[in-house]
């Protein structure tokens, strides 16, 4: 059926341009990756988008309902204002379909639409071109900016919105041959794009995320070739740090009201204490290179090991353990490798604690980075 749904009430004059921008973003991304590979990508891997891959459904609610019925749809684009009012509806089709909106202004102004800095489930975009910076609305929620394919002024976030959607769609297609197919691929593509984006804007005030430019401008090659850790999808997995921040805020509100201690805030205090205890388990103050152990292999006895390739899926932590002859060999080829699987403890960064809890590593055996 269709791969991309555009929700636009002015299809012939506005929606078609968004469609063309999306097609161009996909094509430019494909060309950039081909240039990097030094070869043409086989057509069956990531064929260029054609007009037949798109459908326009002007009413957004109807567009969402259609997305639920067509499993081929991966992208929903709407280039209007009022993005905050569409977030809850967009959640209904996530993570199967990724929704794209501009922040809401074609002038460079701070739009105080969202309280949280992080983008919501919708990918929120801005526009710029030769100035090498976002020149449209900025503020909390902004994720990426990019070319609007029009060198005129003002920059048009409606079209950059489609262009960005095309680039992200290509990344999701390109990585399907290197990522576990059961993982939420649109989130993986989105994270790769975030962490590797180009951030050279003169208006940028912070790294990695910046209120004026979001995560930056998507770098196709870096996003596809990124081989770092992919965290939990925050739009699907509750995170202990979110719980902790919520409890802190609730606790601060109770303190400011200076009310007498009631059974309600006593319970909250207890929860906060428990959250602090949990956080203490998930905070490293030193960098861990590996841990001491004894493992007999066909190539000799290993005295140290290190954990790599950590992945959390379906409430299980999966990782590999490389065994080395001694500490000096930790960066060399291991003598042997084993795979482990166990139930997750919520925070991927603290996978070593799982081994400690299972008494597979002694606290005293951890080797600390100097």
C-alpha positions as CSV (number, residue, x, y, z in Angstrom):
1,X,0.0,0.0,0.0
2,X,1.5,3.3,1.1
3,X,4.8,4.1,2.9
4,X,4.2,7.7,3.8
5,X,1.0,9.5,4.8
6,X,0.8,13.3,4.4
7,X,-2.0,15.0,6.3
8,X,-2.6,18.3,4.5
9,X,-5.8,20.2,3.7
10,X,-4.1,22.1,0.8
11,X,-2.7,19.1,-1.1
12,X,-2.1,20.6,-4.6
13,X,-0.4,23.7,-3.4
14,X,1.2,22.7,-0.1
15,X,1.0,19.0,0.4
16,X,2.6,18.2,-2.9
17,X,5.7,20.3,-2.0
18,X,6.0,18.4,1.3
19,X,5.7,15.1,-0.6
20,X,8.5,16.2,-3.0
21,X,10.7,17.4,-0.1
22,X,10.3,14.0,1.5
23,X,11.2,12.2,-1.7
24,X,14.2,14.5,-2.1
25,X,15.3,13.9,1.5
26,X,15.2,10.2,0.9
27,X,17.1,10.5,-2.4
28,X,19.8,12.8,-1.0
29,X,20.3,10.4,1.9
30,X,20.6,7.4,-0.4
31,X,23.1,9.3,-2.6
32,X,25.2,10.3,0.4
33,X,25.4,6.7,1.6
34,X,26.2,5.4,-1.9
35,X,29.0,8.0,-2.1
36,X,30.4,6.7,1.2
37,X,30.1,3.1,0.1
38,X,31.7,3.9,-3.3
39,X,29.0,1.8,-4.9
40,X,25.4,1.9,-5.9
41,X,23.0,0.4,-3.4
42,X,21.0,-2.5,-4.8
43,X,17.5,-1.3,-5.8
44,X,15.8,-3.9,-3.6
45,X,17.6,-2.6,-0.5
46,X,16.2,1.0,-0.4
47,X,14.4,1.9,-3.6
48,X,13.7,5.6,-4.1
49,X,10.3,6.8,-3.0
50,X,7.8,7.4,-5.8
51,X,4.5,9.3,-5.9
52,X,2.7,6.0,-5.5
53,X,4.3,5.5,-2.0
54,X,2.4,8.6,-0.7
55,X,-1.2,9.2,0.2
56,X,-2.8,12.4,1.5
57,X,-5.5,12.3,4.2
58,X,-6.3,15.8,5.2
59,X,-7.9,15.1,8.5
60,X,-5.2,14.1,11.0
61,X,-7.4,11.8,13.1
62,X,-8.4,9.9,10.0
63,X,-4.8,9.8,8.9
64,X,-3.9,8.1,12.2
65,X,-6.7,5.6,11.9
66,X,-5.6,4.7,8.4
67,X,-2.0,4.2,9.7
68,X,-3.4,1.6,12.1
69,X,-4.8,-0.4,9.1
70,X,-1.8,-0.3,6.7
71,X,1.3,-2.0,8.1
72,X,3.4,-0.6,5.2
73,X,3.0,3.0,6.5
74,X,6.1,4.1,8.5
75,X,5.9,7.9,8.3
76,X,3.1,10.4,9.0
77,X,3.8,14.0,8.1
78,X,1.7,17.1,9.0
79,X,3.1,20.6,8.5
80,X,0.9,22.9,10.5
81,X,1.0,24.7,13.8
82,X,-0.3,23.4,17.1
83,X,1.9,20.4,17.4
84,X,1.2,20.0,21.1
85,X,-2.4,19.2,20.5
86,X,-1.4,16.2,18.3
87,X,1.0,14.4,20.6
88,X,-1.6,12.1,22.3
89,X,-3.0,11.0,19.0
90,X,0.4,10.3,17.5
91,X,1.1,8.0,20.4
92,X,-1.6,5.7,19.2
93,X,0.5,4.6,16.1
94,X,3.9,4.7,17.8
95,X,6.4,2.9,17.4
96,X,5.1,1.5,14.1
97,X,4.6,4.9,12.6
98,X,6.8,8.0,13.3
99,X,5.0,11.4,13.1
100,X,6.7,14.6,11.9
101,X,5.6,18.2,12.7
102,X,7.4,21.6,12.5
103,X,7.6,23.5,15.8
104,X,5.2,26.0,14.4
105,X,6.8,29.3,13.1
106,X,8.8,30.3,10.1
107,X,10.4,33.2,12.0
108,X,13.3,32.7,14.4
109,X,11.5,33.0,17.7
110,X,11.2,31.2,21.0
111,X,8.0,29.1,21.0
112,X,7.2,28.1,24.6
113,X,5.0,25.2,23.6
114,X,6.5,22.4,25.7
115,X,7.7,22.4,29.3
116,X,10.2,19.6,28.8
117,X,13.3,20.2,26.7
118,X,13.3,16.7,25.2
119,X,11.3,16.2,22.0
120,X,7.9,14.4,22.5
121,X,7.0,11.2,20.6
122,X,6.5,13.4,17.5
123,X,9.7,14.4,15.6
124,X,9.6,18.2,15.7
125,X,11.6,20.1,13.1
126,X,12.9,23.5,12.0
127,X,14.4,24.9,8.8
128,X,17.5,26.7,7.5
129,X,19.7,26.7,4.5
130,X,22.8,28.7,3.6
131,X,23.0,30.2,7.1
132,X,23.9,26.8,8.6
133,X,21.5,27.2,11.4
134,X,17.8,26.8,12.3
135,X,16.1,30.0,11.2
136,X,12.6,29.1,12.2
137,X,10.8,28.6,15.5
138,X,12.9,27.3,18.3
139,X,12.5,26.2,21.9
140,X,11.7,23.0,24.0
141,X,10.8,20.0,21.9
142,X,12.8,20.9,18.8
143,X,14.7,17.9,17.5
144,X,16.3,18.5,14.0
145,X,16.5,21.3,11.4
146,X,17.4,21.0,7.8
147,X,17.2,22.5,4.3
148,X,13.7,23.6,3.1
149,X,14.9,23.3,-0.6
150,X,14.1,27.0,-1.1
151,X,16.7,29.6,-0.9
152,X,14.1,32.4,-0.5
153,X,13.1,34.0,2.7
154,X,11.7,33.2,5.2
155,X,12.8,29.6,5.6
156,X,9.9,27.2,5.3
157,X,9.7,24.6,8.1
158,X,6.7,22.9,6.3
159,X,9.1,21.6,3.6
160,X,12.1,20.9,5.8
161,X,9.7,18.8,7.9
162,X,9.2,16.6,4.9
163,X,12.9,16.6,4.0
164,X,13.9,15.4,7.5
165,X,11.2,12.7,7.4
166,X,12.7,11.4,4.1
167,X,16.2,11.3,5.6
168,X,15.1,9.5,8.8
169,X,13.1,7.1,6.7
170,X,16.1,6.2,4.6
171,X,18.2,5.6,7.8
172,X,15.6,3.2,9.1
173,X,15.7,1.3,5.8
174,X,19.4,1.2,5.6
175,X,20.0,-0.1,9.1
176,X,17.4,-2.9,8.7
177,X,20.2,-5.1,7.3
178,X,22.5,-4.5,10.3
179,X,20.1,-4.2,13.2
180,X,18.1,-6.9,14.9
181,X,14.9,-6.8,12.9
182,X,12.8,-7.2,16.0
183,X,14.1,-4.0,17.5
184,X,12.0,-0.8,17.2
185,X,13.9,0.3,14.1
186,X,12.4,3.8,13.8
187,X,13.6,4.6,17.3
188,X,17.1,3.1,16.5
189,X,17.3,5.4,13.4
190,X,16.1,8.4,15.4
191,X,18.7,7.8,18.2
192,X,21.5,7.3,15.7
193,X,20.4,10.6,13.9
194,X,20.3,12.5,17.2
195,X,23.7,11.4,18.6
196,X,25.6,11.8,15.3
197,X,24.0,15.0,14.0
198,X,26.1,17.9,12.7
199,X,26.2,20.6,15.4
200,X,28.3,23.5,13.9
201,X,25.7,26.3,14.1
202,X,26.9,29.7,15.2
203,X,23.8,30.1,17.3
204,X,24.3,26.8,19.2
205,X,24.7,27.3,22.9
206,X,24.9,23.8,24.1
207,X,25.8,20.2,23.1
208,X,24.2,17.6,22.5
209,X,20.8,19.2,22.5
210,X,20.3,22.9,22.1
211,X,17.1,24.9,22.3
212,X,17.8,26.9,19.1
213,X,18.9,24.0,16.9
214,X,17.8,20.8,18.6
215,X,20.1,17.9,18.0
216,X,21.3,19.6,14.8
217,X,21.3,18.6,11.2
218,X,21.1,14.8,10.4
219,X,24.4,13.4,9.1
220,X,23.3,10.3,7.0
221,X,26.6,8.4,6.9
222,X,27.5,9.0,10.6
223,X,24.0,7.9,11.6
224,X,24.1,4.7,9.6
225,X,27.6,3.7,10.6
226,X,27.2,4.6,14.3
227,X,28.1,1.5,16.4
228,X,27.5,2.8,20.0
229,X,25.0,1.8,22.5
230,X,21.3,2.4,21.6
231,X,19.4,3.2,24.9
232,X,15.8,2.3,25.8
233,X,13.2,3.9,23.7
234,X,12.0,6.5,26.2
235,X,8.6,6.7,24.6
236,X,8.0,3.0,25.3
237,X,10.0,2.1,28.4
238,X,9.4,3.8,31.8
239,X,12.8,4.9,33.2
240,X,13.8,4.9,36.8
241,X,15.3,8.3,36.4
242,X,11.9,9.6,35.2
243,X,10.4,8.2,38.4
244,X,13.1,9.7,40.5
245,X,12.6,13.2,39.0
246,X,8.9,12.9,39.4
247,X,9.3,12.0,43.1
248,X,11.7,14.9,43.6
249,X,9.3,17.3,42.1
250,X,6.4,16.0,44.1
251,X,8.5,16.1,47.3
252,X,9.6,19.7,46.6
253,X,6.0,20.8,46.1
254,X,5.0,19.3,49.4
255,X,7.9,21.0,51.2
256,X,7.1,24.4,49.7
257,X,3.5,24.1,50.9
258,X,4.9,23.6,54.4
259,X,2.0,21.3,55.4
260,X,2.1,19.0,58.3
261,X,3.2,15.5,57.6
262,X,0.3,13.4,56.5
263,X,0.0,9.7,55.6
264,X,0.2,10.8,52.0
265,X,3.5,12.7,52.1
266,X,4.9,10.1,54.5
267,X,4.3,7.5,51.8
268,X,6.0,9.9,49.3
269,X,9.0,10.3,51.5
270,X,9.3,6.6,51.8
271,X,9.2,6.3,48.0
272,X,11.8,9.0,47.6
273,X,14.1,7.2,50.0
274,X,13.6,3.9,48.1
275,X,14.3,5.7,44.8
276,X,17.5,7.2,46.3
277,X,18.6,3.7,47.3
278,X,17.9,2.4,43.8
279,X,19.8,5.3,42.2
280,X,22.8,4.6,44.4
281,X,22.9,1.1,42.8
282,X,23.0,2.7,39.4
283,X,25.7,5.3,39.7
284,X,29.3,4.6,38.9
285,X,31.9,7.1,40.1
286,X,34.8,5.2,38.4
287,X,35.3,3.9,34.9
288,X,35.4,0.1,34.8
289,X,37.8,-1.6,32.4
290,X,36.8,-5.2,33.3
291,X,36.9,-7.6,36.3
292,X,39.1,-10.3,37.8
293,X,38.1,-13.9,37.3
294,X,39.6,-17.3,36.5
295,X,38.4,-19.0,33.3
296,X,40.1,-22.1,31.7
297,X,39.9,-21.9,27.9
298,X,41.4,-24.0,25.2
299,X,44.0,-21.2,24.7
300,X,45.0,-21.0,28.3
301,X,43.7,-19.7,31.6
302,X,42.1,-16.2,31.5
303,X,42.5,-14.0,34.6
304,X,40.4,-11.0,33.6
305,X,37.2,-10.4,31.6
306,X,35.2,-7.6,30.2
307,X,31.5,-7.2,29.2
308,X,30.4,-5.9,25.8
309,X,27.5,-5.8,23.3
310,X,24.9,-5.2,26.0
311,X,21.3,-5.2,24.8
312,X,18.0,-5.2,26.7
313,X,15.1,-6.8,24.9
314,X,11.9,-8.3,26.2
315,X,12.9,-7.6,29.9
316,X,16.2,-9.6,29.4
317,X,19.7,-8.3,29.4
318,X,21.9,-10.0,26.8
319,X,25.7,-9.4,26.6
320,X,28.9,-11.0,25.7
321,X,31.9,-11.6,28.1
322,X,35.4,-11.6,26.6
323,X,38.1,-13.5,28.6
324,X,41.7,-12.3,28.5
325,X,44.9,-13.7,29.9
326,X,45.7,-10.6,32.0
327,X,44.8,-6.9,32.5
328,X,47.3,-5.8,29.9
329,X,45.5,-7.8,27.3
330,X,42.1,-6.3,27.8
331,X,42.3,-4.4,24.5
332,X,43.6,-7.4,22.5
333,X,41.7,-10.3,21.0
334,X,40.2,-12.4,23.8
335,X,41.0,-16.0,24.5
336,X,37.4,-16.9,24.6
337,X,33.9,-15.3,24.5
338,X,30.7,-16.4,26.2
339,X,27.1,-15.1,25.9
340,X,25.0,-14.3,28.9
341,X,21.3,-13.6,29.4
342,X,19.5,-12.6,32.6
343,X,16.5,-10.4,33.7
344,X,17.2,-6.6,33.5
345,X,17.7,-4.3,36.5
346,X,16.3,-1.3,34.6
347,X,19.5,0.6,33.8
348,X,21.7,-0.7,31.0
349,X,24.7,1.3,32.2
350,X,24.9,-0.8,35.4
351,X,24.9,-4.2,33.9
352,X,27.9,-5.0,36.1
353,X,25.6,-4.8,39.1
354,X,23.7,-7.8,37.7
355,X,26.9,-9.8,37.9
356,X,27.6,-8.5,41.4
357,X,24.1,-9.4,42.5
358,X,24.6,-12.9,41.1
359,X,28.0,-13.2,42.9
360,X,29.8,-13.6,39.6
361,X,32.0,-10.7,40.3
362,X,33.3,-9.5,43.7
363,X,33.3,-5.8,44.3
364,X,37.0,-6.1,45.2
365,X,37.8,-7.6,41.8
366,X,36.7,-4.7,39.7
367,X,39.6,-3.1,37.8
368,X,39.3,0.7,37.9
369,X,40.3,2.9,35.0
370,X,43.4,5.0,36.0
